[in-house]
Amino acid sequence: MQDGKCSLLGFEFVVTIVTNDYFFELDICSMNTDKHKYWETIYETKAPEEVSWTEKIPASSLNLINQLQLSKNAAIIDVGGGDSNLVDFLLEAGYNNLTVLDISENALARAKNRLGKKAKKVKWIAADILTYEQLQHFDVWHDRAAFHFLTQPHEVNAYVNKVNTFVTGHLILGTFSVNGPLKCSGLPITQYTPELVKPLFKNAFSLNGCINKDHITPFGTEQNFLFCVFRKSKPDAMH
Ligand SMILES: C[S@@+](CC[C@H](N)C(=O)[O-])C[C@H]1O[C@@H](n2cnc3c(N)ncnc32)[C@H](O)[C@@H]1O
């Protein structure tokens, strides 16, 4: 890092690739190497049916997004979206301003391959959400099973600051509940209740409500999730 910017051999490494096929941004500087490698290996070595979080139809997320009655032009980001099918269903529903951000390029590559030509309708960002500096504003920020990996207060603060700054409308947050697992993909997570999650975002958001949902993993086990929907209540709140 030099002068707050990341550089290698004098070059800054935020690579934006816009081709006929994709808008794809790869922010090498923002990536915490261990975390990045960990997730790259998961997506390199495990098929979707071999990881617990895979959903054929991301029904809870879709229902919650539908309930917001958004315009099809609404800017929606799936943070830690991995190779989730959510983007497929949102495209199918006609949403035309979609972004998927994930720390793993392999995950995004899988989603893009699956979507084929439709992938060019989506903005793909390979970056660590905690340190990525080039975000734009979003009407909806959706996160299923990425936020709960933040186990340190400084990580949670960094995430909350991003949400406060870049979300203009709604935040949909899906985490493991207190009746869910203590680990995900071998990593420790933080379990949440509405009472635990609400104060984290209270400076800029009101809580619309939370629901608990059992996710049936590809192995047939149950994981209890908490999905909470927040609405921006203080438009100018930054932190
Ligand atoms: C349990 S998976 C969930 C994937 C997807 N949201 C779903 O519901 O199928 C967690 C995802 O978060 C991503 N992730 C973890 N930490 C991240 C971070 N700091 N920034 C961006 N993505 C992250 C991982 O690469 C992984 O794809």
The ligand as a Gaussian input file, in Angstrom:
#p B3LYP/6-31G(d) Opt

LIG

0 1
 C      -22.088000     -19.511000       2.526000
 S      -21.708000     -18.790000       0.986000
 C      -23.285000     -18.122000       0.489000
 C      -23.355000     -17.846000      -0.989000
 C      -24.688000     -17.242000      -1.471000
 N      -25.006000     -16.013000      -0.804000
 C      -25.827000     -18.209000      -1.302000
 O      -26.730000     -17.931000      -0.514000
 O      -25.814000     -19.248000      -1.982000
 C      -20.826000     -17.324000       1.515000
 C      -20.312000     -16.503000       0.358000
 O      -19.743000     -15.295000       0.845000
 C      -18.546000     -15.021000       0.149000
 N      -17.748000     -14.159000       1.028000
 C      -17.245000     -14.481000       2.244000
 N      -16.616000     -13.428000       2.783000
 C      -16.726000     -12.420000       1.870000
 C      -16.280000     -11.060000       1.847000
 N      -15.585000     -10.551000       2.878000
 N      -16.548000     -10.307000       0.775000
 C      -17.258000     -10.830000      -0.264000
 N      -17.698000     -12.081000      -0.312000
 C      -17.448000     -12.869000       0.761000
 C      -17.953000     -16.384000      -0.136000
 O      -17.041000     -16.401000      -1.192000
 C      -19.204000     -17.196000      -0.432000
 O      -19.528000     -17.172000      -1.798000

